[in-house]
């Protein structure tokens, strides 16, 4: 039972598609079909049922994937890491993630990649675009504030940041002068990542604050835009600590007193198992895990 047949099986299983697996493995569709047929003959059971669009795994396929999927990924990652230590690292590495996290955190940790000869290319995007670009192979690695449940992707948490409610000292002064913290927060402009305000809602719930259907005065999906307005004495927001710690130390921002239960936000490194067959990507993934994980 050859390794290539097993890898082909795992790729078809994850993508639910012969053609998709062929593209990922750089094989023809007939070659993929032959690998699956040979594997089915070897184990004596059908693995997939052909559908109008794609394939559907049988119970035998589910059992085989559970037995070998992660083990095969680990073996291939180990081989790629070994190759990376013995070959020259050349070529470009495409990383997609949230713009503020790439600029404020990731850029401080890419020197080992650059020094090894890898050319790093950063691209920004939200969670959906990050997943899509990595799955489709347009980017080698993704960094997202949201874990993925897509079976075509693997993810590992690399960082957890405290979330702090912050504003400029003059705004904090107005809020603390009010008899009601909730009413004061509702009166002040809210700056948020999007309309759904999940960070603010989560922080408010942990601090047992009822802010009602508060609407953001400003929305910016690069959190540095929120920080810029906050430092100009406008509004309040909830930011990850890496974005506001220096400003707090300089006195440009203050943490909101009276609401002291800190929430947290995690960031995840995303990749497809097939991408790790490239020594450059396997080396970069491991390097970023070492550099960023706290």
Secondary structure, DSSP 4 states (H G I P E B T S, - for coil): --HHHHHHHHHHHHHT-HHHHHHHHT--HHHHHHHHHHHHHHHTS--EEE-SSSEEE-HHHHHHHHHHHHHHHHHHHHHHHHHHTTS---SEEEEEE-HHHHHHTGGGG-HHHHHTTPEEEEEE--HHHHHHHHHTTSSSEEEESS----TT-EEEEEEEEEEEEEE-HHHHHHHHHSS-HHHHHHHSPBEESSTT-HHHHHHHHHTT----S---SEE-SSHHHHHHHHTTT--EEEEEHHHHHHHHHHTS-EEPTT----EEEEEEEEE-GGGGGSHHHHHHHHHHHHHH--
